[in-house]
Amino acid sequence: MRSKKTEQPQDNRNTELYEALRQMEKERGIPVDFMLGQIKKAIATACKSNYGGNEDVLINMNPEEGIFDVYLNKVVVEDMVTDTNKEIALEEARKITPSAMPGDKVGIKMDPKDLGRIAVQTARSIIRQGIHDGEKGQVLAEYQSKLKEIVTATVEQVDPKTGNATLRLGKSVAVLPKNEQISGEVLTPGSAVRVYIIDIKMGGKEPKAYISRTHPDLV
């Protein structure tokens, strides 16, 4: 089975998408390449859900040139089309690729609107989860790089009932329990304090840092 390369259209610019991804990379530190990978997975999933299981897609994404094209591949058939999601008649195929022959694959350029509401929601969900996983991995890596070390954190809030303090450590937060605080010390939101990172564990779905102000290696 031969695969036919479809001509690239001239109106395939999508600079807004890439600008948004670059902005997200700047604000959250998530690489654009990672997010593009998640988008590609989401598109394949959306096509599979909406086109009879057909996830044979060609995705052309070029951030430098602002290109974002998606083609759903269908097999060219000479006789009657039995599955419109996966097959295309020879006559129609040759309108796209003049040299197409039965058995070839021809890419049908897709309009994102054709994916439908459910497909878009599926795509968003996968992208969101992928971004979340990326952020979680970055938080874990950040914690691991500072394990058993003294770092400076910023107090965000103090629970008036328990006395536990929430501290900001870079892009993540950690809780400083009352029993790990220096006796008599009053922590105020916005103040900078030094803490010792005792341990790191996966707490539920998120990495959790155990910190102290009373650890022997700090005091």
NURO-675137 format. One record per residue (C-alpha): z, y, x. Coordinates in steps of 0.5 Angstrom, whole numbers, plus 500, padded with zeros to 3 digits. Layout:
// NURO-675137
<gulo><pz>Z</pz><py>Y</py><px>X</px></gulo>
...
This chain:
// NURO-675137
<gulo><pz>500</pz><py>500</py><px>500</px></gulo>
<gulo><pz>498</pz><py>507</py><px>503</px></gulo>
<gulo><pz>502</pz><py>513</py><px>502</px></gulo>
<gulo><pz>498</pz><py>519</py><px>501</px></gulo>
<gulo><pz>500</pz><py>526</py><px>504</px></gulo>
<gulo><pz>500</pz><py>531</py><px>498</px></gulo>
<gulo><pz>497</pz><py>538</py><px>500</px></gulo>
<gulo><pz>503</pz><py>543</py><px>501</px></gulo>
<gulo><pz>503</pz><py>549</py><px>496</px></gulo>
<gulo><pz>503</pz><py>556</py><px>498</px></gulo>
<gulo><pz>509</pz><py>558</py><px>493</px></gulo>
<gulo><pz>514</pz><py>554</py><px>495</px></gulo>
<gulo><pz>519</pz><py>559</py><px>498</px></gulo>
<gulo><pz>526</pz><py>558</py><px>496</px></gulo>
<gulo><pz>530</pz><py>563</py><px>501</px></gulo>
<gulo><pz>536</pz><py>564</py><px>496</px></gulo>
<gulo><pz>538</pz><py>557</py><px>497</px></gulo>
<gulo><pz>538</pz><py>557</py><px>504</px></gulo>
<gulo><pz>542</pz><py>564</py><px>504</px></gulo>
<gulo><pz>547</pz><py>561</py><px>500</px></gulo>
<gulo><pz>548</pz><py>555</py><px>504</px></gulo>
<gulo><pz>548</pz><py>560</py><px>510</px></gulo>
<gulo><pz>554</pz><py>564</py><px>507</px></gulo>
<gulo><pz>558</pz><py>558</py><px>505</px></gulo>
<gulo><pz>557</pz><py>555</py><px>512</px></gulo>
<gulo><pz>560</pz><py>562</py><px>515</px></gulo>
<gulo><pz>565</pz><py>562</py><px>510</px></gulo>
<gulo><pz>568</pz><py>555</py><px>509</px></gulo>
<gulo><pz>565</pz><py>552</py><px>516</px></gulo>
<gulo><pz>561</pz><py>547</py><px>513</px></gulo>
<gulo><pz>554</pz><py>546</py><px>517</px></gulo>
<gulo><pz>548</pz><py>547</py><px>513</px></gulo>
<gulo><pz>545</pz><py>541</py><px>515</px></gulo>
<gulo><pz>551</pz><py>537</py><px>512</px></gulo>
<gulo><pz>550</pz><py>541</py><px>505</px></gulo>
<gulo><pz>542</pz><py>539</py><px>506</px></gulo>
<gulo><pz>544</pz><py>532</py><px>506</px></gulo>
<gulo><pz>548</pz><py>532</py><px>500</px></gulo>
<gulo><pz>543</pz><py>536</py><px>496</px></gulo>
<gulo><pz>537</pz><py>530</py><px>498</px></gulo>
<gulo><pz>542</pz><py>525</py><px>496</px></gulo>
<gulo><pz>543</pz><py>529</py><px>489</px></gulo>
<gulo><pz>536</pz><py>529</py><px>488</px></gulo>
<gulo><pz>534</pz><py>522</py><px>489</px></gulo>
<gulo><pz>540</pz><py>520</py><px>484</px></gulo>
<gulo><pz>538</pz><py>525</py><px>479</px></gulo>
<gulo><pz>531</pz><py>522</py><px>479</px></gulo>
<gulo><pz>533</pz><py>515</py><px>479</px></gulo>
<gulo><pz>537</pz><py>517</py><px>473</px></gulo>
<gulo><pz>532</pz><py>521</py><px>469</px></gulo>
<gulo><pz>525</pz><py>517</py><px>471</px></gulo>
<gulo><pz>527</pz><py>510</py><px>470</px></gulo>
<gulo><pz>530</pz><py>508</py><px>476</px></gulo>
<gulo><pz>525</pz><py>511</py><px>481</px></gulo>
<gulo><pz>528</pz><py>514</py><px>487</px></gulo>
<gulo><pz>522</pz><py>514</py><px>491</px></gulo>
<gulo><pz>522</pz><py>522</py><px>493</px></gulo>
<gulo><pz>519</pz><py>526</py><px>498</px></gulo>
<gulo><pz>524</pz><py>532</py><px>500</px></gulo>
<gulo><pz>521</pz><py>537</py><px>504</px></gulo>
<gulo><pz>526</pz><py>542</py><px>506</px></gulo>
<gulo><pz>525</pz><py>547</py><px>512</px></gulo>
<gulo><pz>531</pz><py>553</py><px>512</px></gulo>
<gulo><pz>527</pz><py>557</py><px>517</px></gulo>
<gulo><pz>521</pz><py>557</py><px>513</px></gulo>
<gulo><pz>525</pz><py>557</py><px>506</px></gulo>
<gulo><pz>521</pz><py>551</py><px>504</px></gulo>
<gulo><pz>524</pz><py>547</py><px>498</px></gulo>
<gulo><pz>519</pz><py>542</py><px>495</px></gulo>
<gulo><pz>520</pz><py>535</py><px>492</px></gulo>
<gulo><pz>515</pz><py>530</py><px>490</px></gulo>
<gulo><pz>516</pz><py>524</py><px>486</px></gulo>
<gulo><pz>512</pz><py>518</py><px>489</px></gulo>
<gulo><pz>508</pz><py>514</py><px>484</px></gulo>
<gulo><pz>503</pz><py>508</py><px>485</px></gulo>
<gulo><pz>496</pz><py>509</py><px>483</px></gulo>
<gulo><pz>493</pz><py>504</py><px>478</px></gulo>
<gulo><pz>486</pz><py>503</py><px>476</px></gulo>
<gulo><pz>488</pz><py>500</py><px>469</px></gulo>
<gulo><pz>493</pz><py>502</py><px>464</px></gulo>
<gulo><pz>499</pz><py>505</py><px>466</px></gulo>
<gulo><pz>505</pz><py>501</py><px>464</px></gulo>
<gulo><pz>511</pz><py>505</py><px>467</px></gulo>
<gulo><pz>509</pz><py>513</py><px>467</px></gulo>
<gulo><pz>516</pz><py>514</py><px>471</px></gulo>
<gulo><pz>513</pz><py>510</py><px>477</px></gulo>
<gulo><pz>505</pz><py>509</py><px>476</px></gulo>
<gulo><pz>500</pz><py>514</py><px>475</px></gulo>
<gulo><pz>492</pz><py>513</py><px>473</px></gulo>
<gulo><pz>487</pz><py>513</py><px>478</px></gulo>
<gulo><pz>483</pz><py>519</py><px>475</px></gulo>
<gulo><pz>490</pz><py>523</py><px>474</px></gulo>
<gulo><pz>492</pz><py>521</py><px>482</px></gulo>
<gulo><pz>485</pz><py>524</py><px>484</px></gulo>
<gulo><pz>486</pz><py>531</py><px>481</px></gulo>
<gulo><pz>492</pz><py>531</py><px>486</px></gulo>
<gulo><pz>489</pz><py>527</py><px>492</px></gulo>
<gulo><pz>482</pz><py>526</py><px>491</px></gulo>
<gulo><pz>482</pz><py>520</py><px>496</px></gulo>
<gulo><pz>487</pz><py>516</py><px>492</px></gulo>
<gulo><pz>486</pz><py>509</py><px>491</px></gulo>
<gulo><pz>489</pz><py>504</py><px>487</px></gulo>
<gulo><pz>495</pz><py>501</py><px>490</px></gulo>
<gulo><pz>496</pz><py>508</py><px>494</px></gulo>
<gulo><pz>502</pz><py>512</py><px>493</px></gulo>
<gulo><pz>501</pz><py>520</py><px>490</px></gulo>
<gulo><pz>507</pz><py>525</py><px>490</px></gulo>
<gulo><pz>508</pz><py>529</py><px>484</px></gulo>
<gulo><pz>511</pz><py>536</py><px>485</px></gulo>
<gulo><pz>517</pz><py>537</py><px>481</px></gulo>
<gulo><pz>519</pz><py>543</py><px>478</px></gulo>
<gulo><pz>527</pz><py>543</py><px>478</px></gulo>
<gulo><pz>527</pz><py>544</py><px>471</px></gulo>
<gulo><pz>524</pz><py>538</py><px>469</px></gulo>
<gulo><pz>530</pz><py>534</py><px>472</px></gulo>
<gulo><pz>534</pz><py>536</py><px>466</px></gulo>
<gulo><pz>541</pz><py>538</py><px>464</px></gulo>
<gulo><pz>544</pz><py>531</py><px>466</px></gulo>
<gulo><pz>540</pz><py>531</py><px>472</px></gulo>
<gulo><pz>543</pz><py>538</py><px>474</px></gulo>
<gulo><pz>550</pz><py>536</py><px>473</px></gulo>
<gulo><pz>549</pz><py>530</py><px>477</px></gulo>
<gulo><pz>546</pz><py>533</py><px>483</px></gulo>
<gulo><pz>552</pz><py>539</py><px>482</px></gulo>
<gulo><pz>557</pz><py>533</py><px>482</px></gulo>
<gulo><pz>555</pz><py>530</py><px>488</px></gulo>
<gulo><pz>554</pz><py>536</py><px>492</px></gulo>
<gulo><pz>561</pz><py>539</py><px>490</px></gulo>
<gulo><pz>564</pz><py>532</py><px>492</px></gulo>
<gulo><pz>560</pz><py>532</py><px>499</px></gulo>
<gulo><pz>562</pz><py>539</py><px>501</px></gulo>
<gulo><pz>569</pz><py>537</py><px>499</px></gulo>
<gulo><pz>569</pz><py>531</py><px>503</px></gulo>
<gulo><pz>566</pz><py>535</py><px>509</px></gulo>
<gulo><pz>572</pz><py>540</py><px>508</px></gulo>
<gulo><pz>577</pz><py>535</py><px>508</px></gulo>
<gulo><pz>574</pz><py>532</py><px>515</px></gulo>
<gulo><pz>574</pz><py>539</py><px>518</px></gulo>
<gulo><pz>582</pz><py>540</py><px>516</px></gulo>
<gulo><pz>583</pz><py>533</py><px>518</px></gulo>
<gulo><pz>580</pz><py>534</py><px>525</px></gulo>
<gulo><pz>583</pz><py>541</py><px>525</px></gulo>
<gulo><pz>590</pz><py>538</py><px>524</px></gulo>
<gulo><pz>589</pz><py>532</py><px>529</px></gulo>
<gulo><pz>587</pz><py>537</py><px>535</px></gulo>
<gulo><pz>594</pz><py>540</py><px>534</px></gulo>
<gulo><pz>598</pz><py>534</py><px>533</px></gulo>
<gulo><pz>604</pz><py>534</py><px>537</px></gulo>
<gulo><pz>603</pz><py>542</py><px>539</px></gulo>
<gulo><pz>606</pz><py>548</py><px>537</px></gulo>
<gulo><pz>602</pz><py>553</py><px>533</px></gulo>
<gulo><pz>602</pz><py>560</py><px>529</px></gulo>
<gulo><pz>602</pz><py>559</py><px>522</px></gulo>
<gulo><pz>603</pz><py>565</py><px>516</px></gulo>
<gulo><pz>608</pz><py>564</py><px>511</px></gulo>
<gulo><pz>604</pz><py>564</py><px>504</px></gulo>
<gulo><pz>610</pz><py>563</py><px>499</px></gulo>
<gulo><pz>617</pz><py>561</py><px>499</px></gulo>
<gulo><pz>619</pz><py>556</py><px>493</px></gulo>
<gulo><pz>625</pz><py>560</py><px>490</px></gulo>
<gulo><pz>628</pz><py>553</py><px>487</px></gulo>
<gulo><pz>627</pz><py>549</py><px>493</px></gulo>
<gulo><pz>627</pz><py>553</py><px>499</px></gulo>
<gulo><pz>620</pz><py>550</py><px>501</px></gulo>
<gulo><pz>615</pz><py>554</py><px>504</px></gulo>
<gulo><pz>608</pz><py>554</py><px>504</px></gulo>
<gulo><pz>604</pz><py>556</py><px>510</px></gulo>
<gulo><pz>597</pz><py>557</py><px>512</px></gulo>
<gulo><pz>595</pz><py>554</py><px>518</px></gulo>
<gulo><pz>587</pz><py>556</py><px>520</px></gulo>
<gulo><pz>583</pz><py>553</py><px>514</px></gulo>
<gulo><pz>589</pz><py>549</py><px>511</px></gulo>
<gulo><pz>596</pz><py>549</py><px>508</px></gulo>
<gulo><pz>602</pz><py>545</py><px>510</px></gulo>
<gulo><pz>609</pz><py>545</py><px>507</px></gulo>
<gulo><pz>615</pz><py>547</py><px>511</px></gulo>
<gulo><pz>621</pz><py>543</py><px>508</px></gulo>
<gulo><pz>628</pz><py>547</py><px>507</px></gulo>
<gulo><pz>631</pz><py>542</py><px>512</px></gulo>
<gulo><pz>626</pz><py>543</py><px>517</px></gulo>
<gulo><pz>627</pz><py>551</py><px>517</px></gulo>
<gulo><pz>632</pz><py>554</py><px>522</px></gulo>
<gulo><pz>639</pz><py>555</py><px>518</px></gulo>
<gulo><pz>640</pz><py>562</py><px>516</px></gulo>
<gulo><pz>633</pz><py>564</py><px>517</px></gulo>
<gulo><pz>629</pz><py>568</py><px>511</px></gulo>
<gulo><pz>622</pz><py>567</py><px>511</px></gulo>
<gulo><pz>618</pz><py>572</py><px>508</px></gulo>
<gulo><pz>610</pz><py>572</py><px>505</px></gulo>
<gulo><pz>605</pz><py>575</py><px>510</px></gulo>
<gulo><pz>610</pz><py>573</py><px>516</px></gulo>
<gulo><pz>608</pz><py>569</py><px>522</px></gulo>
<gulo><pz>612</pz><py>563</py><px>525</px></gulo>
<gulo><pz>611</pz><py>558</py><px>530</px></gulo>
<gulo><pz>612</pz><py>551</py><px>527</px></gulo>
<gulo><pz>611</pz><py>544</py><px>531</px></gulo>
<gulo><pz>606</pz><py>539</py><px>528</px></gulo>
<gulo><pz>610</pz><py>533</py><px>528</px></gulo>
<gulo><pz>605</pz><py>528</py><px>524</px></gulo>
<gulo><pz>599</pz><py>528</py><px>520</px></gulo>
<gulo><pz>597</pz><py>523</py><px>514</px></gulo>
<gulo><pz>593</pz><py>522</py><px>509</px></gulo>
<gulo><pz>597</pz><py>524</py><px>503</px></gulo>
<gulo><pz>593</pz><py>522</py><px>497</px></gulo>
<gulo><pz>586</pz><py>525</py><px>497</px></gulo>
<gulo><pz>588</pz><py>530</py><px>502</px></gulo>
<gulo><pz>590</pz><py>530</py><px>510</px></gulo>
<gulo><pz>597</pz><py>532</py><px>510</px></gulo>
<gulo><pz>601</pz><py>535</py><px>516</px></gulo>
<gulo><pz>608</pz><py>535</py><px>517</px></gulo>
<gulo><pz>611</pz><py>541</py><px>520</px></gulo>
<gulo><pz>618</pz><py>543</py><px>523</px></gulo>
<gulo><pz>621</pz><py>549</py><px>525</px></gulo>
<gulo><pz>627</pz><py>545</py><px>528</px></gulo>
<gulo><pz>624</pz><py>540</py><px>532</px></gulo>
<gulo><pz>627</pz><py>539</py><px>539</px></gulo>
<gulo><pz>620</pz><py>540</py><px>542</px></gulo>
<gulo><pz>620</pz><py>547</py><px>539</px></gulo>
<gulo><pz>627</pz><py>549</py><px>540</px></gulo>
